[in-house]
C-alpha cells in the first residue's frame, strides 16, 4: 500500500511538473514527495495511538522539507506539492487525489474551535502559491485558488477564486452567474468610496458656511 501511494505521488509530480525528467530524480530530490512519504508514516503512527512519535516524525519532516503536515490530516495518494517550502496543512484538513499545492500555501483554521476546523479540498484542484484556505470549508473538485488568495467560504466545483477575501471570478469557462455563489464586494474599495462621499459632504458644508458669511457681510 505504501509503495502504491508513493508511485501515485511520483506520477502526479511527473504529470504536473514539466521540469521533472525522471521518476528516479523525483523520488530522490522532490521535497513534496519526501514530505508525503513522511506523512504516511506519521499518519500510521497517529492512527495506532503513537501520537508523540507521529508528531516527532512530522516535525522532523518539517525541518527537512520545509513542509508541515499534521499527522491526522487526510491526504489522498496522487497529490503533488510543488516546491513546497512554507506549506502548512492542519489536523482536520483533507486533500483529494490529483490536487496540486504550491509553495507557502496554508490549509488552516480560523481560531480555537473544536471539530472539523480545517478545509476539505476536492480532487484535481489547484491551490496556487501563497494562498490561504481557512476554516472548515469545502473546495469543490477541479476548483482553482489564485495566488495569494484568502478563502473563507465554500468554493463551487470548477470555480476559479481570487482576491482577499477570495471571490469567484469564473465557473468553468463562463463568467456568468458568479454573483450567485459568493459575495463580490471589496471592503477596501467600499471604505474608499465611503471616505470620498464623506469628503464631498464636508466640502458642501464648508461651502455653505462660507456663502452664509459672505452674504452677512
C-alpha positions, -999 to +999 in steps of 0.1 A: +000+000+000+028+024+009+046+018-024+014+021-044+007+055-029+044+065-034+041+056-071+009+077-074+026+106-058+056+104-082+033+100-112+014+132-101+047+150-100+057+138-135+023+149-148+023+183-133+059+195-133+074+200-168+109+202-151+106+166-139+130+145-160+126+111-144+108+093-117+141+084-100+150+121-099+116+130-084+119+103-058+154+115-048+151+152-049+115+165-046+107+178-011+069+173-017+074+136-023+095+133+008+070+152+029+041+130+018+062+098+025+070+111+060+033+119+064+022+084+055+045+071+083+033+098+108-003+090+099+002+053+106+017+061+140-010+085+148-038+060+140-021+034+162-022+059+191+016+066+189+008+103+187+041+116+202+061+096+178+039+108+150+045+144+159+082+138+161+082+124+126+061+153+113+084+179+129+115+162+116+099+162+082+092+200+085+129+206+093+140+185+063+114+196+037+100+230+049+065+214+047+044+209+078+016+184+077-003+173+108-002+135+112-040+134+114-045+152+081-061+131+053-042+133+021-051+111-008-024+095-030-016+113-062-014+148-046+015+169-058+032+195-035+053+216-059+084+233-044+066+231-010+085+255+012+062+270+037+032+247+031+011+241+062-017+215+063-037+213+095-051+185+116-086+180+102-077+190+066-085+167+037-070+168+002-083+148-027-063+130-053-049+149-083-047+182-064-016+204-068-004+226-039+022+253-045+047+269-020+036+290+010+000+277+010-019+271+042-048+248+048-056+261+082-081+270+109-096+303+119-094+301+157-095+276+186-128+259+176-131+222+180-141+195+155-137+200+118-118+233+116-097+229+085-107+228+049-117+199+027-101+202-008-116+181-035-100+162-064-079+178-091-078+213-075-050+238-078-040+258-047-017+285-061+014+300-044+007+319-012-030+310-010-046+306+024-077+283+027-091+287+062-118+271+083-140+240+079-149+249+043-151+229+011-132+235-021-150+217-049-135+193-074-114+210-102-115+243-085-086+268-087-075+291-060-054+321-072-020+331-059-022+350-026-060+345-022-076+341+012-105+317+010-130+318+038-161+304+021-170+273+002-158+272-034-180+256-061-167+229-084-148+241-115-147+276-100-117+300-100-114+323-070-090+352-064-085+381-040-088+389-003-113+378+007-115+353-023-144+357-047-155+336-076-144+351-109-152+321-132-172+289-132-158+266-158-154+286-189-180+312-181-182+343-160-220+342-160-238+338-127-208+341-104-226+365-082-250+338-071-222+319-054-201+344-034-200+380-023-180+400-048-177+431-025-143+446-019-140+460+016-111+483+008-130+498-022-161+503-002-141+521+025-125+544+000-159+552-016-174+560+018-145+583+026-149+600-008-186+606-002-179+620+033-153+643+018-178+657-007-204+662+020-179+682+042-169+703+012-205+712+006-210+721+042-179+743+042-190+760+010-225+767+026-208+782+057-186+804+035-215+816+014-235+823+046-207+845+060-203+863+027-240+871+025-240+886+060-211+908+052 
